Amino acid sequence: MEKQYVMKLLSALKVIDKKISEQGRAVMELDARIKRIEAQNAKIAKMVDGGGTQGTSTAGAAADLSELDERLKGIEEKTAKAVELIRSGAGAGGGKKRAWPP
C-alpha cells in the first residue's frame, strides 16, 4: 500500500518537473522576444531623434497632416448627413428631406 503511494507521488513529481521545464523554456523564449522588441524600439527611437533635427521636412509634414485632417472632417460630415437621411427614411418612400438646412 505504501509502495503505491510512493509511486503515485513520484509520478506526480515527474509531471510537475516536466511542466516546470516547459514553463522555463517558455519564459526564455519570451525573454528573447522582449530583448528583440527592446532593440527594435531603440532603433526606432534613434530614427525619430535623428528625424527631429530636420525642421523643414517636419513643418511640411505638419501642413500635409492639417490638410488631410480638413479633408477627413469634410468626409465625416458628408457621411453623417447621408446616414441621417437613411435613418429618417427619405430613401424609403418617406417625405423628401435634405441633409442641409433649407
Secondary structure as GFF3:
##gff-version 3
##sequence-region A 1 102
A	DSSP	alpha_helix	2	52	.	.	.	ID=ss1
A	DSSP	alpha_helix	55	88	.	.	.	ID=ss2
A	DSSP	three_ten_helix	90	92	.	.	.	ID=ss3
###
